[in-house]
Amino acid sequence: MRVISPQMEVHFAGGVTTLATCWKITREDTVELGFTDHDTDLIVGGLDYSSIAGFTPTTLENKSNMSVDNMEVEGQTFPSKITEADLLAGRYDYAEVEIFLVNFEDLTQGKMIMKRGRLGEVRLNKNFFTAEIRGLTARDSWLVDFNKSILQDKVELFCNIYETEKNRWVKAGKPKDIGKFITRSIKWTSELESHLKRGTSLQYDESYVADALYRPFVNRAMYYSEALTHRRYQMPTFFPNVNTENKVITFLSIISSWPLSTLATNRIFDYCLLKQGNGATQAIGYWIYGSDGKRQENITNWALDKFRKHYNNIKITKEDIFNYVYGILHDPLYREKYSLNLKREFPNIPLYKDFQKWVGWGKQLMELHIDYARIQPYDLQIIVLKDKKGQEINNPECKLKADKNAGCITIDSATMLSGIPKEAWNYKLGNRSAIEWILEQYKESKPKDKTVREKFNTYQFADYKENVIDLLMRVTRVSVETMKIIQEMKSINSN
């Protein structure tokens, strides 16, 4: 729901409108810039919004399909305020962006916010520049891989290029404009440039390799280094290192166009876990860790006391409350009733009747979702496909295509899985089912990064086929069991 002033509402109702689109960019160094598609400059809220060509409402795209879900801002010409040197130096990486409408004939009517977001990596391509929202590492192509050996090769090459550039920069007298000096064969950010200025040495360290939850029910090896993982935010509070024991409830609702999604894990996770492109996955952990390595339960004694008094039960534990929260976040009635609130603020947890029942459901769901790789596989039928002559197909082509109505998945041109129950497709995280998340992640595609694409484009689905079939069977079981519990929640709500 967009909030507008009564004056602007009257203006809209008048039929003929005099609207201009404005873009406000706030860089991480707090520098603010304003642009508008109006034919003259505007001053809104004390900030000068420069009139520029190449920015129109059509240049802001919302892409939402099985492979992309992000916000893109594009321009064919560089506004004078935005210099190529600043772009190359990464000064616009991760800047905040606000897009809004104003009545250019009466700016006192206020503004109507259309979208807020955060840019990611800014790419240059001849006369074009594109800012795309990205995930945890900002270097997924370099720091994430299904194969740990290939991940090591990529990180070692990255570190070698960095060290070469650092030495070359020092020998050149440490020129101030690092963005123009360094090679672009690796992904530089303002944070990495800071490491270069400080003389930080980088080398591969196996102790930084985490078995991370990259997307729902899809693990990948991730290099979890402070220097290379751009913007770790609060992740070290939950996972100071790759061997830390914890369990977290991840969720996505705020600034998301999709309903609340939630998934428990005991692993380091990517910020794009529940929504590819612009991340925004948040989490609450059972344990939080201090800088001294000591941990404490994340649920306060005040909250524990509140639950015990409300339910008149001194045996309630903090783990009970953690499980209760996970159960509530799956409740269809809760999601429907508080859908608007969940898009604006951190989830508030109501105190339901029958506390222990919701604790039990939350515990079951948490065990299903954390231990999905060890759950009993669902009994799906593996069908071997033949060619037109009835012969076995050699070197089959990767498909990973679902047919929900038929209850089957074409794995490749030689194999099909059938017998997937309808309810399995109903277990969704965001805009797709758990099964579809897996299919998307294992498809063959070329790396986006040019250097990685040239040197490490080695992924072949055939190497992971048997593992994927096994994973699909297990996650089908997880999906079916999850939907059973959700149906029980619906039943108790209807009584």
C-alpha positions in Angstrom: 0.0 0.0 0.0 1.5 3.4 -1.1 0.9 6.4 1.2 0.1 9.7 -0.5 -1.0 13.1 0.8 -4.6 14.1 0.5 -3.6 16.9 -1.9 -1.8 14.5 -4.2 -4.8 12.1 -4.0 -7.0 15.0 -5.2 -4.5 15.7 -8.0 -4.8 12.1 -9.2 -8.5 12.2 -9.1 -8.5 15.2 -11.4 -7.6 13.1 -14.4 -4.9 15.3 -15.8 -1.7 14.9 -13.8 1.7 16.7 -13.9 4.0 14.1 -12.5 7.7 13.7 -12.5 9.8 10.6 -11.4 12.6 11.2 -9.1 15.6 9.1 -8.0 17.4 9.7 -4.8 20.7 7.8 -4.4 22.5 7.7 -1.0 26.0 6.2 -1.2 27.6 4.4 1.7 29.8 7.4 2.3 26.5 9.4 3.0 26.8 11.4 -0.3 23.3 12.1 -1.6 22.4 12.7 -5.3 19.1 13.4 -6.9 17.9 13.0 -10.5 14.5 13.5 -12.3 13.0 12.8 -15.7 11.4 16.3 -15.6 12.7 18.7 -18.2 14.0 21.1 -15.6 15.7 20.7 -12.2 13.6 20.2 -9.1 14.3 20.8 -5.4 12.5 18.2 -3.2 13.2 18.1 0.5 16.1 20.5 0.2 17.9 18.2 -2.3 18.5 19.3 -5.9 17.2 16.7 -8.4 19.0 17.3 -11.7 17.1 16.9 -15.0 18.9 14.2 -17.0 18.3 12.4 -20.3 18.3 8.6 -20.4 16.3 8.1 -17.2 12.6 7.4 -17.7 10.1 5.3 -15.8 10.7 2.5 -18.3 14.4 2.2 -17.3 13.4 0.8 -13.9 12.6 -2.9 -14.4 11.0 -5.4 -12.1 12.1 -8.9 -13.3 10.4 -11.8 -11.7 10.8 -15.3 -13.2 12.4 -18.6 -12.3 15.9 -17.2 -12.8 15.8 -13.5 -11.9 14.0 -11.5 -9.3 15.6 -8.1 -8.9 15.5 -4.4 -9.5 17.6 -2.9 -12.2 18.3 0.8 -12.9 19.8 1.6 -16.3 21.0 4.7 -18.1 22.4 5.3 -21.5 24.3 8.5 -20.5 26.3 9.3 -17.4 24.9 12.3 -15.5 27.6 14.8 -14.7 27.2 14.1 -11.0 28.2 10.4 -11.6 31.8 10.1 -12.7 33.2 7.0 -14.3 36.0 7.1 -11.7 33.5 6.9 -8.9 31.7 4.0 -10.6 35.0 2.1 -11.1 36.0 2.7 -7.5 32.8 1.1 -6.3 31.5 4.2 -4.6 28.0 3.4 -5.9 28.1 -0.2 -4.9 25.3 -1.0 -2.3 24.0 2.6 -2.4 20.4 3.1 -1.2 17.9 4.1 -3.9 14.5 5.7 -3.5 12.2 6.2 -6.5 9.1 8.4 -6.1 6.6 10.6 -7.9 6.0 14.3 -7.3 3.6 16.9 -8.8 6.2 19.2 -10.4 3.7 22.1 -10.5 3.1 21.9 -6.7 5.9 20.2 -4.8 4.2 21.0 -1.5 1.9 18.0 -2.2 4.7 15.7 -1.1 5.8 12.5 -2.8 4.5 9.1 -3.5 7.2 6.4 -2.9 7.2 3.8 -5.7 10.2 1.7 -4.6 13.0 1.6 -2.2 16.0 -0.7 -2.5 19.7 -1.1 -2.4 22.0 -1.3 -5.4 24.6 -4.0 -5.7 27.5 -4.3 -8.0 27.6 -1.5 -10.6 28.8 -2.7 -14.0 30.1 -0.7 -16.9 29.4 -1.7 -20.5 30.4 0.9 -23.1 28.0 3.8 -22.6 25.7 1.8 -20.3 25.8 1.4 -16.6 23.7 -1.1 -14.7 23.3 -1.5 -11.0 22.0 -4.9 -9.9 21.0 -6.0 -6.4 23.2 -8.9 -5.3 23.7 -11.3 -2.4 25.9 -12.0 0.6 29.3 -12.4 -1.0 29.0 -9.8 -3.8 31.3 -12.3 -5.6 29.1 -15.4 -5.9 30.9 -16.5 -9.1 34.2 -16.4 -7.2 33.3 -17.5 -3.7 30.6 -20.1 -4.1 30.7 -23.5 -5.9 29.3 -27.0 -5.7 32.8 -28.3 -6.0 35.3 -27.5 -3.1 38.3 -28.1 -5.3 37.2 -25.7 -8.0 36.3 -23.2 -5.2 39.9 -23.4 -4.0 41.2 -22.8 -7.5 39.0 -19.7 -7.9 39.9 -18.2 -4.6 43.6 -18.8 -5.1 43.5 -17.1 -8.5 41.6 -14.2 -7.0 44.1 -13.8 -4.2 47.0 -14.0 -6.7 45.5 -11.3 -8.9 44.9 -9.1 -5.8 48.5 -9.6 -4.6 49.9 -8.7 -8.0 47.8 -5.6 -8.2 48.7 -4.6 -4.7 52.5 -4.9 -5.5 52.1 -3.0 -8.8 50.2 -0.2 -7.0 52.9 0.1 -4.4 55.7 0.2 -7.0 53.7 2.9 -8.9 53.8 5.2 -5.9 50.4 4.4 -4.6 48.3 6.5 -7.0 45.1 7.9 -5.4 42.7 6.9 -8.1 42.8 3.1 -7.4 39.7 2.5 -9.4 41.4 3.5 -12.7 44.7 1.9 -11.8 43.7 -1.7 -10.9 42.8 -4.5 -13.4 39.1 -5.3 -13.6 39.7 -9.1 -14.1 38.4 -9.7 -10.5 35.5 -8.1 -8.7 36.7 -5.0 -6.7 34.7 -3.3 -4.1 35.4 -0.2 -2.0 36.0 -2.6 0.9 38.6 -4.6 -1.0 40.3 -1.3 -2.1 40.5 -0.5 1.6 42.3 -3.7 2.3 44.7 -2.9 -0.6 45.5 0.6 1.0 46.1 -1.1 4.3 48.5 -3.6 2.8 46.4 -6.6 3.7 47.7 -9.9 2.3 45.3 -12.4 0.9 45.8 -16.1 0.5 43.6 -19.2 0.4 42.8 -20.6 3.8 40.8 -23.9 3.9 39.4 -23.0 7.4 37.2 -20.3 5.7 35.4 -22.9 3.5 31.8 -23.3 4.8 29.2 -25.8 3.8 26.6 -23.1 3.4 22.9 -23.1 2.7 22.9 -21.1 -0.6 19.3 -21.5 -1.6 16.4 -23.4 0.0 17.6 -27.1 0.4 20.6 -26.4 -1.8 24.1 -26.4 -0.1 27.2 -25.1 -1.7 30.8 -24.6 -0.6 31.2 -20.9 0.3 34.4 -19.0 1.1 33.5 -17.2 4.3 36.3 -14.7 4.7 36.1 -11.2 6.2 38.2 -9.7 3.5 36.6 -11.4 0.5 33.0 -11.8 1.7 31.7 -8.3 1.1 29.5 -7.0 3.9 29.0 -9.9 6.4 26.7 -7.7 8.4 25.5 -9.6 11.5 26.3 -13.1 10.3 29.4 -13.4 12.6 27.0 -12.9 15.5 25.3 -16.2 14.6 28.3 -17.9 13.0 31.7 -16.5 14.0 33.4 -19.2 12.0 32.5 -22.1 9.7 32.4 -24.7 12.6 30.1 -22.7 14.9 27.1 -24.6 16.3 23.8 -22.8 16.0 20.4 -22.9 14.6 18.6 -19.9 13.0 15.2 -19.1 11.7 15.6 -17.2 8.4 12.7 -15.3 7.0 11.8 -12.8 4.3 8.8 -10.5 4.4 9.9 -6.8 4.7 10.4 -5.1 1.3 9.3 -8.3 -0.4 6.4 -8.6 -2.9 5.9 -12.2 -1.9 4.2 -13.5 1.3 6.3 -14.4 4.4 8.8 -17.1 3.8 10.7 -18.8 6.6 13.3 -21.6 6.7 15.4 -23.0 9.7 19.0 -23.9 9.2 22.1 -24.8 11.2 24.5 -23.4 8.5 25.9 -20.1 7.3 23.4 -18.9 4.7 23.4 -16.5 1.8 21.4 -13.3 2.1 19.7 -14.2 -1.1 18.6 -17.5 0.4 14.9 -16.8 0.1 14.8 -14.4 -2.8 17.4 -14.3 -5.6 18.6 -11.0 -6.6 18.0 -8.5 -3.8 18.6 -10.7 -0.8 17.0 -9.1 2.3 16.8 -12.5 4.1 16.8 -11.8 7.8 17.3 -14.3 10.7 17.0 -14.8 14.4 19.4 -17.2 16.0 19.0 -19.4 19.0 22.6 -18.5 20.1 24.4 -15.2 19.7 28.2 -15.0 20.0 30.3 -12.2 21.4 33.7 -11.1 20.1 35.3 -13.2 22.9 33.7 -16.4 21.4 31.3 -16.9 24.3 27.7 -17.5 23.5 24.4 -16.8 25.1 20.8 -17.6 24.3 19.2 -15.0 22.1 15.8 -15.2 23.9 15.8 -12.9 26.9 14.9 -13.8 30.5 12.1 -11.1 30.2 10.6 -13.0 27.3 10.9 -16.3 29.1 9.2 -14.8 32.2 6.4 -13.4 30.0 5.6 -16.7 28.4 5.7 -18.6 31.8 3.3 -16.1 33.4 0.9 -16.0 30.4 0.6 -19.8 30.2 1.1 -20.3 34.0 3.8 -22.9 33.3 7.3 -22.5 34.9 8.5 -25.5 32.9 8.5 -23.5 29.6 12.1 -23.3 28.2 13.8 -20.9 25.8 14.0 -23.7 23.3 10.2 -24.2 23.6 9.8 -20.5 22.7 12.2 -20.8 19.7 10.2 -23.7 18.4 6.9 -21.9 19.1 8.0 -19.0 17.0 8.9 -21.2 14.1 5.5 -22.9 14.3 3.7 -19.5 14.4 5.6 -18.3 11.3 4.1 -21.2 9.3 0.5 -20.6 10.5 -1.6 -19.7 7.4 -4.0 -17.6 9.5 -1.1 -15.6 11.0 0.3 -14.9 7.6 -3.0 -13.8 6.2 -4.1 -11.7 9.2 -0.8 -9.9 9.5 0.2 -9.8 5.8 0.5 -6.0 5.6 2.3 -5.7 8.9 4.9 -8.3 7.9 5.8 -6.2 4.8 6.6 -3.3 7.0 8.1 -4.6 10.3 9.8 -7.4 12.1 7.3 -10.2 12.8 5.4 -9.8 16.1 4.5 -13.1 17.8 1.0 -13.6 19.2 0.3 -15.8 22.3 -1.9 -18.6 21.0 -3.9 -21.0 23.0 -2.5 -24.5 23.4 1.2 -23.4 23.6 2.6 -26.9 23.6 0.8 -27.9 20.4 2.5 -25.0 18.5 5.8 -25.9 20.2 5.4 -29.4 18.9 4.6 -28.3 15.4 7.5 -25.9 15.3 9.9 -28.6 16.6 8.7 -31.0 13.9 9.1 -28.4 11.2 12.6 -27.4 12.4 13.8 -31.0 12.4 12.3 -31.5 8.9 13.9 -28.4 7.4 17.3 -28.6 9.1 17.8 -32.4 8.7 16.3 -32.6 5.2 19.4 -34.4 3.8 18.9 -37.3 6.2 15.1 -37.7 6.0 13.7 -40.8 4.4 13.3 -40.3 0.6 9.8 -40.2 -0.8 9.2 -43.2 -3.0 9.3 -41.7 -6.5 9.5 -43.7 -9.7 12.6 -43.3 -11.8 11.7 -43.8 -15.5 14.4 -44.4 -18.1 13.6 -42.7 -21.4 14.7 -44.1 -24.8 15.3 -42.5 -28.1 13.1 -42.9 -31.1 14.7 -46.2 -31.9 14.2 -47.6 -28.4 17.9 -47.2 -27.6 19.4 -45.8 -24.4 20.4 -42.2 -24.7 24.0 -41.4 -24.3 25.2 -37.9 -23.1 21.6 -36.8 -22.2 20.8 -33.1 -22.2 20.0 -31.5 -18.8 16.3 -30.5 -18.5 15.2 -30.2 -14.9 11.7 -29.3 -16.0 8.6 -29.8 -13.8 5.1 -30.9 -14.8 3.0 -30.2 -11.8 -0.2 -31.5 -13.3 1.4 -34.8 -14.2 3.4 -35.0 -11.0 6.7 -35.6 -12.7 10.1 -34.0 -13.4 12.1 -34.5 -16.5 15.6 -34.7 -15.1 17.3 -34.9 -18.5 16.6 -36.4 -21.9 17.2 -39.9 -20.5 15.5 -39.8 -17.1 12.2 -38.8 -15.6 10.9 -38.8 -12.0 7.2 -39.5 -11.5 4.7 -39.9 -8.6 5.2 -36.5 -7.0 2.0 -35.8 -5.0 0.2 -32.5 -5.6 0.6 -31.3 -2.1 4.4 -31.4 -2.5 4.2 -28.4 -4.9 2.2 -26.4 -2.4 5.1 -26.1 0.0 6.4 -22.7 -1.2 9.2 -20.4 -0.1 8.6 -17.1 -1.9 7.4 -17.4 -5.4 8.3 -21.1 -6.0 8.0 -24.5 -4.3 10.9 -26.1 -2.5 11.2 -28.6 -5.4 11.5 -25.8 -8.0 14.2 -24.1 -6.0 16.3 -27.2 -6.4 15.6 -27.5 -10.1 16.6 -23.9 -10.7 19.9 -24.2 -8.8 21.2 -27.3 -10.6 20.5 -26.1 -14.2 23.5 -25.6 -16.4 24.4 -22.0 -17.0 27.5 -19.9 -17.7 29.0 -17.9 -14.8 28.3 -14.1 -15.0 31.8 -13.1 -14.1 34.0 -12.9 -17.3 37.2 -14.3 -15.7 35.3 -17.1 -14.0 33.5 -17.8 -17.2 36.7 -18.1 -19.2 38.6 -20.2 -16.6 36.1 -22.1 -14.5 33.1 -22.8 -16.7 33.2 -26.5 -15.8 29.8 -27.3 -14.2 28.1 -30.2 -15.8 24.8 -31.5 -14.4 25.7 -35.1 -15.2 28.3 -34.9 -12.4 25.5 -34.3 -9.8 22.6 -36.1 -11.4 22.4 -39.0 -8.9 22.7 -36.6 -5.9 20.0 -34.4 -7.3 17.6 -37.3 -7.8 18.2 -38.3 -4.2 17.8 -34.7 -3.0 14.5 -34.3 -4.9 13.1 -37.5 -3.3 14.0 -36.3 0.2 12.7 -32.7 -0.3 9.5 -34.2 -1.7 9.1 -36.0 1.6 9.9 -32.7 3.5 7.3 -30.9 1.4 4.6 -33.5 2.0 5.3 -33.6 5.8 5.4 -29.8 6.0 2.0 -29.5 4.3 0.5 -32.1 6.6 1.5 -29.9 9.6 0.2 -26.8 8.0 -3.1 -28.5 7.3 -3.3 -29.4 11.0 -2.8 -25.7 11.8 -5.7 -24.8 9.4 -7.9 -27.4 11.2 -7.3 -26.0 14.6 -7.9 -22.5 13.4 -11.2 -23.4 11.8 -12.5 -24.8 15.1 
